């Protein structure tokens, strides 16, 4: 019962060997009954041919003994010849002669006669025909012929029939069928064994490949050698090697991430330890308060780094799992987040601006979008000096929505603009105490939303004057709702209104 449930479960995959064996043997088992049916048909045809020829000769021999005296048929067949005609060890042989009026001239009176062809009778002269009939409860094979005495008398003719039971035919047909079918009971099991052996040998390369994979160490992600790999398995092996390469890349990235994260965490923790040791030695209240402020700054920096590491982990998890995206107003989300950064911008004496754009619908995850915009604003405020400007806006261009955060900071080179989205990368010569994770988080979240992230130097301001700084841009596809389809009746009524 367990095997039956396993066979019926579509999610349970059987062995490849069993699948191939089934698909090879199923056609054989399907064709075998058809082969038996064809063998039976042709065996009967072959068995009937020689006995039909014998019946044909009997009819011809009798026809040569028929004479027409003044147009009336007579049979000049001796009694011994009739006895010889009927002699058969297995089958019964019957014959008779009928004249044009159906009267019996000689032979067996009850032997069935064919339907008289009427006006077409003249065309049957001298032709021997065969039919299957029944006589005395036995199947009968009958050969018959029409003979005419003269062309002038259309009613002066004689019907010659010779019938024979079909026992010899059945015995010969059975012998032919047995001689063909019985060897198949040996050949088919032998063929199954040979197919099984051939499949076992043919699948040995697959077994060797499996053993090579099983023998590898757990940490071995090197590609599998394509040597001795069959041509049919090469695409599978190449795909497996491609997966191993991606896994190796991910493992290396994780190792670098852990190493960099440990290094980044070690720095603020070491500073905190140093400041704490200094605070323990201080006796001056002013110096002690200064040390505590340094500790608080270090705690904030470490907390910010931990928050960014967690945000990056969430963004990566979202990129590797399907997300439920809803229709959101990108401009509305941007305005809400800009409002939360106003106080921090005032503390740094930075002019934080927002340019309204109206409703801009996109498909997105509100939590991830807020995380992304927070990192963009944090990055812009961090690298913009006091007295500078940071402007956030959403611009629509056709089917795309451009989220831009523009600052008037120290700017960035073209070379660094392609690297700043890497984890823990910080451009040389830039002031600020960033962790190097903010833009990496931005890129991960942008990929979740099928968006493109870029950072480029901004040498021309909105009013056309030259300036320094950067402009971060995220390009989203605008959500276009599908038009509601009217019911057919409503559509027809609207069309004729």
RODO-2510 file (C-alpha; in nm, 4 decimals, decimal comma):
residues 497
     n   res          X          Y          Z
     1     x     0,0000     0,0000     0,0000
     2     x     0,2923     0,2301     0,0777
     3     x     0,4429     0,1627    -0,2668
     4     x     0,1075     0,2403    -0,4313
     5     x     0,0893     0,5789    -0,2557
     6     x     0,4491     0,6476    -0,3534
     7     x     0,3755     0,5636    -0,7147
     8     x     0,0696     0,7884    -0,7197
     9     x     0,2486     1,0854    -0,5577
    10     x     0,3649     1,3149    -0,8419
    11     x     0,6299     1,4742    -0,6182
    12     x     0,8085     1,1431    -0,5564
    13     x     1,0661     1,0815    -0,8301
    14     x     1,1552     0,7228    -0,9125
    15     x     1,5008     0,6137    -1,0151
    16     x     1,6231     0,7105    -1,3607
    17     x     1,7026     0,3442    -1,4263
    18     x     1,3438     0,2437    -1,3515
    19     x     1,2019     0,5253    -1,5655
    20     x     1,4126     0,4297    -1,8702
    21     x     1,3370     0,0601    -1,8208
    22     x     0,9633     0,1296    -1,8049
    23     x     0,9671     0,3458    -2,1190
    24     x     1,1610     0,0767    -2,3068
    25     x     0,9485    -0,2195    -2,1955
    26     x     0,6071    -0,0513    -2,2063
    27     x     0,6051    -0,0219    -2,5897
    28     x     0,7201    -0,3840    -2,6120
    29     x     0,4349    -0,5042    -2,3922
    30     x     0,1921    -0,2857    -2,5886
    31     x     0,3062    -0,4160    -2,9275
    32     x     0,3125    -0,7814    -2,8211
    33     x    -0,0708    -0,8359    -2,8250
    34     x    -0,0874    -0,6547    -3,1590
    35     x     0,1840    -0,8857    -3,2899
    36     x    -0,0160    -1,1891    -3,1717
    37     x    -0,3281    -1,0597    -3,3494
    38     x    -0,1394    -1,0036    -3,6758
    39     x     0,0270    -1,3449    -3,6438
    40     x    -0,3137    -1,5095    -3,6013
    41     x    -0,4519    -1,3304    -3,9067
    42     x    -0,1608    -1,4117    -4,1362
    43     x    -0,1347    -1,7687    -4,0033
    44     x    -0,4957    -1,8318    -4,1043
    45     x    -0,4308    -1,6776    -4,4456
    46     x    -0,1197    -1,8896    -4,5005
    47     x    -0,2918    -2,2040    -4,3754
    48     x    -0,5935    -2,1514    -4,6037
    49     x    -0,3947    -2,1013    -4,9228
    50     x    -0,2851    -2,4655    -4,9960
    51     x    -0,6241    -2,6096    -4,9010
    52     x    -0,8013    -2,3527    -5,1180
    53     x    -0,5822    -2,4656    -5,4052
    54     x    -0,6868    -2,8259    -5,3359
    55     x    -1,0541    -2,7251    -5,3434
    56     x    -0,9922    -2,5363    -5,6662
    57     x    -0,8459    -2,8531    -5,8226
    58     x    -1,1446    -3,0572    -5,7057
    59     x    -1,3871    -2,8136    -5,8676
    60     x    -1,1841    -2,8098    -6,1882
    61     x    -1,1710    -3,1922    -6,1954
    62     x    -1,5478    -3,2187    -6,1513
    63     x    -1,6102    -2,9515    -6,4144
    64     x    -1,4173    -3,1600    -6,6662
    65     x    -1,6567    -3,4479    -6,6025
    66     x    -1,9673    -3,2397    -6,6726
    67     x    -2,1201    -3,2860    -7,0212
    68     x    -2,4226    -3,1183    -7,1765
    69     x    -2,6511    -3,3573    -7,3681
    70     x    -2,8870    -3,1497    -7,5832
    71     x    -2,8217    -2,8591    -7,3471
    72     x    -2,8934    -3,0568    -7,0304
    73     x    -2,5997    -3,1075    -6,7887
    74     x    -2,4920    -3,4538    -6,6816
    75     x    -2,2097    -3,5725    -6,4558
    76     x    -1,9916    -3,8540    -6,5859
    77     x    -1,8105    -3,9161    -6,2559
    78     x    -1,7594    -4,2811    -6,1542
    79     x    -1,8571    -4,3904    -5,8051
    80     x    -1,4971    -4,4653    -5,7163
    81     x    -1,3967    -4,1150    -5,8135
    82     x    -1,6645    -3,9736    -5,5845
    83     x    -1,5383    -4,1914    -5,2988
    84     x    -1,1825    -4,0689    -5,3649
    85     x    -1,3074    -3,7107    -5,3696
    86     x    -1,4600    -3,7515    -5,0256
    87     x    -1,1654    -3,9355    -4,8739
    88     x    -0,9925    -3,7270    -4,6025
    89     x    -0,8515    -3,8370    -4,2647
    90     x    -0,9387    -3,5174    -4,0786
    91     x    -1,1974    -3,3068    -4,2610
    92     x    -1,5283    -3,3905    -4,4199
    93     x    -1,5619    -3,3111    -4,7894
    94     x    -1,8973    -3,2434    -4,9534
    95     x    -1,9957    -3,1630    -5,3092
    96     x    -2,2988    -3,1288    -5,5297
    97     x    -2,4115    -3,0197    -5,8755
    98     x    -2,7237    -2,8110    -5,9289
    99     x    -2,8837    -2,7238    -6,2612
   100     x    -3,0233    -2,3853    -6,3614
   101     x    -3,3525    -2,4595    -6,1834
   102     x    -3,1831    -2,5576    -5,8556
   103     x    -3,2456    -2,9290    -5,9065
   104     x    -2,9819    -3,1670    -5,7690
   105     x    -2,7831    -3,3492    -6,0337
   106     x    -2,5376    -3,5278    -5,8013
   107     x    -2,3831    -3,5039    -5,4559
   108     x    -2,5136    -3,3827    -5,1204
   109     x    -2,8577    -3,2238    -5,1430
   110     x    -2,8354    -3,0204    -4,8193
   111     x    -2,5092    -2,8467    -4,9039
   112     x    -2,5924    -2,4723    -4,9040
   113     x    -2,5822    -2,2988    -5,2414
   114     x    -2,4792    -1,9382    -5,3070
   115     x    -2,7366    -1,6774    -5,4019
   116     x    -2,7976    -1,6963    -5,7768
   117     x    -2,6456    -1,3908    -5,9429
   118     x    -2,9328    -1,3509    -6,1955
   119     x    -2,8447    -1,1320    -6,4964
   120     x    -2,4753    -1,1330    -6,4005
   121     x    -2,4592    -1,5119    -6,4182
   122     x    -2,3051    -1,5193    -6,7693
   123     x    -2,0033    -1,3256    -6,6397
   124     x    -1,9307    -1,6008    -6,3881
   125     x    -1,8719    -1,8762    -6,6461
   126     x    -1,5643    -2,0813    -6,5625
   127     x    -1,4613    -1,8618    -6,2673
   128     x    -1,3915    -2,0385    -5,9357
   129     x    -1,4965    -1,8492    -5,6252
   130     x    -1,4637    -1,9123    -5,2519
   131     x    -1,6849    -1,8405    -4,9567
   132     x    -1,7204    -1,9376    -4,5905
   133     x    -2,0392    -2,1110    -4,4862
   134     x    -2,1804    -2,3588    -4,2337
   135     x    -2,3088    -2,7130    -4,2883
   136     x    -2,4367    -2,9564    -4,0240
   137     x    -2,3096    -2,7284    -3,7477
   138     x    -1,9563    -2,7162    -3,8856
   139     x    -1,7625    -2,4292    -4,0393
   140     x    -1,7205    -2,4887    -4,4087
   141     x    -1,4912    -2,3548    -4,6780
   142     x    -1,6666    -2,3765    -5,0163
   143     x    -1,5313    -2,3446    -5,3711
   144     x    -1,7887    -2,3107    -5,6492
   145     x    -1,8146    -2,2557    -6,0254
   146     x    -2,0874    -2,1878    -6,2856
   147     x    -2,0718    -2,3747    -6,6206
   148     x    -2,2878    -2,2995    -6,9275
   149     x    -2,3780    -2,5511    -7,1952
   150     x    -2,4246    -2,2982    -7,4792
   151     x    -2,4456    -1,9261    -7,5334
   152     x    -2,8003    -1,9566    -7,6789
   153     x    -2,9567    -2,1122    -7,3665
   154     x    -2,9007    -1,8855    -7,0735
   155     x    -3,0869    -2,1249    -6,8374
   156     x    -2,8805    -2,4299    -6,9311
   157     x    -2,6068    -2,4109    -6,6713
   158     x    -2,4746    -2,6082    -6,3792
   159     x    -2,3406    -2,5030    -6,0353
   160     x    -2,0464    -2,7054    -5,9057
   161     x    -1,9692    -2,6788    -5,5340
   162     x    -1,7078    -2,8527    -5,3228
   163     x    -1,7051    -2,7807    -4,9472
   164     x    -1,4568    -2,8851    -4,6824
   165     x    -1,4571    -2,8467    -4,3046
   166     x    -1,1807    -2,6296    -4,1623
   167     x    -1,0147    -2,8600    -3,9086
   168     x    -0,6912    -2,9025    -4,1067
   169     x    -0,6731    -2,5293    -4,1628
   170     x    -0,7161    -2,4606    -3,7919
   171     x    -0,4511    -2,7163    -3,6997
   172     x    -0,2013    -2,5723    -3,9487
   173     x    -0,2781    -2,2159    -3,8381
   174     x    -0,2281    -2,3166    -3,4743
   175     x     0,1056    -2,4764    -3,5590
   176     x     0,2182    -2,1619    -3,7377
   177     x     0,1043    -1,9432    -3,4464
   178     x     0,2752    -2,1717    -3,1950
   179     x     0,5984    -2,1728    -3,3958
   180     x     0,5957    -1,7903    -3,3901
   181     x     0,4532    -1,7148    -3,0430
   182     x     0,6212    -1,9789    -2,8271
   183     x     0,9775    -1,8586    -2,8997
   184     x     0,8652    -1,5124    -2,7928
   185     x     0,8111    -1,6406    -2,4376
   186     x     1,1841    -1,7058    -2,4316
   187     x     1,2950    -1,4089    -2,6428
   188     x     1,1018    -1,1410    -2,4506
   189     x     1,2335    -1,2329    -2,1018
   190     x     1,5795    -1,2592    -2,2556
   191     x     1,5317    -0,9172    -2,4133
   192     x     1,4269    -0,7770    -2,0737
   193     x     1,7402    -0,9185    -1,9135
   194     x     1,9596    -0,7816    -2,1928
   195     x     1,7905    -0,4384    -2,1699
   196     x     1,8419    -0,4388    -1,7936
   197     x     2,2078    -0,5322    -1,8369
   198     x     2,2555    -0,2743    -2,1133
   199     x     2,0999    -0,0006    -1,9015
   200     x     2,3165    -0,0967    -1,6066
   201     x     2,6268    -0,0640    -1,8214
   202     x     2,5028     0,2528    -1,9926
   203     x     2,4343     0,4271    -1,6604
   204     x     2,7733     0,3436    -1,5121
   205     x     2,9151     0,6882    -1,6090
   206     x     2,6325     0,8457    -1,4095
   207     x     2,7215     0,6247    -1,1131
   208     x     3,0896     0,7198    -1,1456
   209     x     2,9941     1,0889    -1,1549
   210     x     2,7791     1,0460    -0,8462
   211     x     3,0638     0,8711    -0,6646
   212     x     3,3038     1,1505    -0,7602
   213     x     3,0642     1,4071    -0,6155
   214     x     3,0035     1,2049    -0,2982
   215     x     3,3786     1,1617    -0,2429
   216     x     3,4407     1,5377    -0,2398
   217     x     3,5103     1,7153     0,0868
   218     x     3,2310     1,9288     0,2296
   219     x     3,4195     2,2532     0,1763
   220     x     3,5346     2,1628    -0,1762
   221     x     3,3492     2,3897    -0,4195
   222     x     3,5935     2,3508    -0,7067
   223     x     3,4421     2,2654    -1,0491
   224     x     3,4013     1,9039    -1,1513
   225     x     3,6408     1,7903    -1,4225
   226     x     3,4643     1,7219    -1,7526
   227     x     3,7011     1,4364    -1,8334
   228     x     3,5219     1,1020    -1,8902
   229     x     3,1875     1,2763    -1,8583
   230     x     2,9458     1,1527    -2,1302
   231     x     2,8212     1,4048    -2,3812
   232     x     2,4637     1,3793    -2,2494
   233     x     2,5812     1,4633    -1,8955
   234     x     2,8026     1,7550    -1,9964
   235     x     2,5228     2,0187    -1,9846
   236     x     2,4193     1,8937    -1,6392
   237     x     2,7813     1,8935    -1,5190
   238     x     2,8439     2,2407    -1,6608
   239     x     2,5279     2,3704    -1,4915
   240     x     2,6426     2,2086    -1,1660
   241     x     2,9850     2,3712    -1,2043
   242     x     2,8144     2,7058    -1,2652
   243     x     2,6163     2,6594    -0,9442
   244     x     2,9370     2,5698    -0,7580
   245     x     3,0999     2,8870    -0,8927
   246     x     2,8058     3,0954    -0,7675
   247     x     2,8204     2,9231    -0,4317
   248     x     3,1948     2,9859    -0,4114
   249     x     3,1360     3,3503    -0,4970
   250     x     2,8703     3,3767    -0,2261
   251     x     3,0906     3,2010     0,0283
   252     x     3,3823     3,4314    -0,0533
   253     x     3,1519     3,7338    -0,0264
   254     x     3,0250     3,6128     0,3107
   255     x     3,3774     3,5557     0,4336
   256     x     3,4819     3,9023     0,3234
   257     x     3,1686     4,0477     0,4780
   258     x     3,2326     3,8748     0,8103
   259     x     3,5993     3,9766     0,8058
   260     x     3,5159     4,3375     0,7177
   261     x     3,2304     4,3501     0,9689
   262     x     3,4588     4,2136     1,2411
   263     x     3,7221     4,4709     1,1486
   264     x     3,4671     4,7534     1,1458
   265     x     3,3235     4,6433     1,4808
   266     x     3,6678     4,6078     1,6357
   267     x     3,7513     4,9760     1,5757
   268     x     3,4619     5,1335     1,7738
   269     x     3,4847     4,8669     2,0417
   270     x     3,8554     4,9336     2,0857
   271     x     3,7839     5,3069     2,1070
   272     x     3,5131     5,2455     2,3637
   273     x     3,7479     5,0356     2,5731
   274     x     4,0191     5,3017     2,5551
   275     x     3,7792     5,5829     2,6493
   276     x     3,6407     5,3782     2,9360
   277     x     3,9907     5,3113     3,0703
   278     x     4,0724     5,6810     3,0472
   279     x     3,7461     5,7744     3,2191
   280     x     3,8278     5,5423     3,5085
   281     x     4,1569     5,7289     3,5683
   282     x     4,0125     6,0801     3,5475
   283     x     3,9555     6,2829     3,8603
   284     x     3,8626     6,6077     3,6910
   285     x     3,4823     6,6244     3,6357
   286     x     3,5252     6,8185     3,3106
   287     x     3,7657     6,5599     3,1670
   288     x     3,5396     6,2818     3,2886
   289     x     3,2398     6,4352     3,1090
   290     x     3,4536     6,4666     2,7934
   291     x     3,5497     6,1003     2,8151
   292     x     3,1861     6,0023     2,8640
   293     x     3,0879     6,2077     2,5586
   294     x     3,3526     6,0197     2,3601
   295     x     3,2122     5,6914     2,4857
   296     x     2,8611     5,7991     2,3874
   297     x     2,9860     5,8939     2,0390
   298     x     3,1547     5,5557     2,0059
   299     x     2,8382     5,3777     2,1187
   300     x     2,6356     5,5698     1,8613
   301     x     2,8864     5,4798     1,5913
   302     x     2,8813     5,1113     1,6875
   303     x     2,5011     5,1128     1,7080
   304     x     2,4810     5,2736     1,3655
   305     x     2,7158     5,0102     1,2225
   306     x     2,5132     4,7265     1,3745
   307     x     2,1905     4,8769     1,2379
   308     x     2,3424     4,8970     0,8916
   309     x     2,4696     4,5398     0,9085
   310     x     2,1210     4,4220     1,0035
   311     x     1,9668     4,6342     0,7272
   312     x     2,2068     4,4853     0,4734
   313     x     2,1215     4,1338     0,5906
   314     x     1,7481     4,2072     0,5556
   315     x     1,7993     4,3534     0,2084
   316     x     1,9980     4,0469     0,0982
   317     x     1,7319     3,8130     0,2381
   318     x     1,4647     4,0072     0,0487
   319     x     1,6646     3,9762    -0,2734
   320     x     1,6822     3,5951    -0,2420
   321     x     1,3156     3,5391    -0,1572
   322     x     0,9982     3,6485    -0,3380
   323     x     0,8571     3,9745    -0,2046
   324     x     0,4982     4,0968    -0,1960
   325     x     0,5109     4,4427    -0,3489
   326     x     0,2232     4,6897    -0,3152
   327     x     0,1371     5,0074    -0,5025
   328     x     0,3011     5,2972    -0,3149
   329     x     0,3360     5,6710    -0,3681
   330     x     0,7122     5,7226    -0,3903
   331     x     0,6874     6,1003    -0,3535
   332     x     0,4743     6,0696    -0,0392
   333     x     0,7238     5,8298     0,1238
   334     x     1,0136     6,0617     0,0355
   335     x     0,8394     6,3644     0,1918
   336     x     0,7695     6,1754     0,5174
   337     x     1,1321     6,0648     0,5537
   338     x     1,2771     6,4077     0,4669
   339     x     1,0706     6,5537     0,7508
   340     x     1,2372     6,3176     1,0008
   341     x     1,5856     6,4391     0,8976
   342     x     1,5149     6,8137     0,9310
   343     x     1,6318     6,8366     1,2939
   344     x     1,9600     6,6586     1,2215
   345     x     2,0173     6,8807     0,9157
   346     x     1,9618     7,1925     1,1284
   347     x     2,2102     7,0675     1,3862
   348     x     2,4713     7,0364     1,1115
   349     x     2,3662     7,3711     0,9599
   350     x     2,2764     7,2072     0,6273
   351     x     1,9909     7,3315     0,4084
   352     x     1,7747     7,0194     0,3561
   353     x     1,5209     7,0708     0,0765
   354     x     1,2372     6,8726    -0,0777
   355     x     1,0843     6,9322    -0,4218
   356     x     0,7258     6,7984    -0,4476
   357     x     0,6300     6,6050    -0,7600
   358     x     0,2758     6,4856    -0,6952
   359     x     0,1644     6,1224    -0,6821
   360     x     0,4201     5,8823    -0,8365
   361     x     0,2928     5,5224    -0,8052
   362     x     0,5425     5,2340    -0,8009
   363     x     0,5369     4,8714    -0,6862
   364     x     0,7430     4,8496    -0,3698
   365     x     0,7981     4,7417    -0,0120
   366     x     0,7409     5,0390     0,2201
   367     x     0,9837     4,9191     0,4881
   368     x     1,2695     4,8592     0,2423
   369     x     1,2038     5,1871     0,0583
   370     x     1,2234     5,3838     0,3840
   371     x     1,5492     5,2045     0,4686
   372     x     1,6915     5,2956     0,1283
   373     x     1,5920     5,6649     0,1450
   374     x     1,7253     5,6911     0,5007
   375     x     2,0632     5,5629     0,3839
   376     x     2,0684     5,8039     0,0892
   377     x     1,9941     6,1034     0,3130
   378     x     2,2351     5,9837     0,5801
   379     x     2,5100     5,9471     0,3201
   380     x     2,4376     6,2938     0,1748
   381     x     2,4269     6,4708     0,5134
   382     x     2,7354     6,2863     0,6347
   383     x     2,9534     6,4077     0,3465
   384     x     2,8091     6,7600     0,3108
   385     x     2,9914     7,0290     0,5118
   386     x     2,8169     7,2929     0,7244
   387     x     2,6500     7,5583     0,5108
   388     x     2,5904     7,3129     0,2290
   389     x     2,2690     7,1938     0,0655
   390     x     2,0939     6,8595     0,0270
   391     x     1,7892     6,8322    -0,1996
   392     x     1,5586     6,5310    -0,2374
   393     x     1,3157     6,4966    -0,5250
   394     x     1,1213     6,2552    -0,7442
   395     x     1,1190     6,3174    -1,1193
   396     x     0,9063     6,1236    -1,3701
   397     x     1,0378     6,0531    -1,7192
   398     x     0,7978     5,8504    -1,9296
   399     x     0,7619     5,5052    -1,7773
   400     x     1,0289     5,5656    -1,5119
   401     x     1,0433     5,7484    -1,1780
   402     x     1,3780     5,8979    -1,0724
   403     x     1,4436     5,9301    -0,6998
   404     x     1,7316     6,1783    -0,6601
   405     x     1,9249     6,3005    -0,3569
   406     x     2,1602     6,5849    -0,4507
   407     x     2,4264     6,7283    -0,2196
   408     x     2,6911     7,0003    -0,2382
   409     x     2,9642     6,8037    -0,0679
   410     x     3,3212     6,7352    -0,1774
   411     x     3,2095     6,5326    -0,4782
   412     x     3,3404     6,2024    -0,6082
   413     x     3,5573     6,0864    -0,8962
   414     x     3,4231     5,8865    -1,1888
   415     x     3,6346     5,5898    -1,0833
   416     x     3,5026     5,5903    -0,7283
   417     x     3,1426     5,6339    -0,8468
   418     x     3,1460     5,2720    -0,9689
   419     x     3,2930     5,1337    -0,6449
   420     x     3,1006     5,3138    -0,3732
   421     x     2,8197     5,0552    -0,3893
   422     x     3,0623     4,7828    -0,2766
   423     x     3,0531     4,6890     0,0887
   424     x     3,2832     4,8797     0,3218
   425     x     3,4272     5,0818     0,0358
   426     x     3,5023     5,4444     0,1121
   427     x     3,6457     5,6878    -0,1377
   428     x     3,9837     5,8294    -0,0437
   429     x     3,9986     6,1917     0,0641
   430     x     3,6320     6,2124     0,1658
   431     x     3,5585     6,3480     0,5102
   432     x     3,3041     6,1837     0,7343
   433     x     3,2839     5,8736     0,9486
   434     x     3,0771     5,6403     0,7352
   435     x     3,0858     5,2622     0,7604
   436     x     3,0865     5,2008     0,3878
   437     x     2,7576     5,0061     0,4018
   438     x     2,4937     5,2710     0,3260
   439     x     2,5169     5,2602    -0,0532
   440     x     2,5582     4,8806    -0,0502
   441     x     2,2222     4,8646     0,1267
   442     x     2,0771     5,1044    -0,1311
   443     x     2,1885     4,8817    -0,4194
   444     x     2,0491     4,5647    -0,2585
   445     x     1,7081     4,7256    -0,2018
   446     x     1,7060     4,8739    -0,5523
   447     x     1,7616     4,5260    -0,7005
   448     x     1,4636     4,3950    -0,5006
   449     x     1,2496     4,6606    -0,6724
   450     x     1,3931     4,5988    -1,0227
   451     x     1,5486     4,9456    -1,0023
   452     x     1,8937     5,0791    -1,0980
   453     x     2,1116     5,2726    -0,8516
   454     x     2,3894     5,5148    -0,9493
   455     x     2,6037     5,7885    -0,7916
   456     x     2,7795     6,0464    -1,0048
   457     x     2,9522     6,3807    -0,9532
   458     x     2,7226     6,6825    -0,9802
   459     x     2,9191     6,9723    -1,1277
   460     x     2,6204     7,1809    -1,2430
   461     x     2,3478     7,2966    -1,0058
   462     x     1,9783     7,3265    -1,0725
   463     x     2,0189     7,6955    -1,1659
   464     x     2,3082     7,6261    -1,4032
   465     x     2,5985     7,7460    -1,1815
   466     x     2,9062     7,5322    -1,1318
   467     x     2,9269     7,3460    -0,8024
   468     x     3,0736     7,0375    -0,6408
   469     x     2,8862     6,7486    -0,4882
   470     x     2,7148     6,4261    -0,5831
   471     x     2,3763     6,3176    -0,7031
   472     x     2,2439     5,9730    -0,6089
   473     x     1,9770     5,8439    -0,8456
   474     x     1,7476     5,5410    -0,8246
   475     x     1,5442     5,4664    -1,1391
   476     x     1,2145     5,2846    -1,0698
   477     x     0,9610     5,1600    -1,3232
   478     x     0,6350     5,3522    -1,2842
   479     x     0,3326     5,1370    -1,2063
   480     x     0,0681     5,1614    -1,4780
   481     x    -0,2598     5,0015    -1,3643
   482     x    -0,4268     4,7793    -1,6213
   483     x    -0,7594     4,9197    -1,7480
   484     x    -1,0613     4,7416    -1,6061
   485     x    -1,2282     4,5130    -1,8598
   486     x    -1,6027     4,5665    -1,8969
   487     x    -1,8367     4,2687    -1,9225
   488     x    -1,9293     4,1709    -2,2761
   489     x    -2,2856     4,3036    -2,2494
   490     x    -2,1605     4,6336    -2,1056
   491     x    -1,9027     4,6626    -2,3834
   492     x    -2,1642     4,6099    -2,6530
   493     x    -2,4008     4,8585    -2,4924
   494     x    -2,1257     5,1186    -2,4619
   495     x    -2,0208     5,0681    -2,8228
   496     x    -2,3713     5,1391    -2,9535
   497     x    -2,4462     5,4300    -2,7219
***
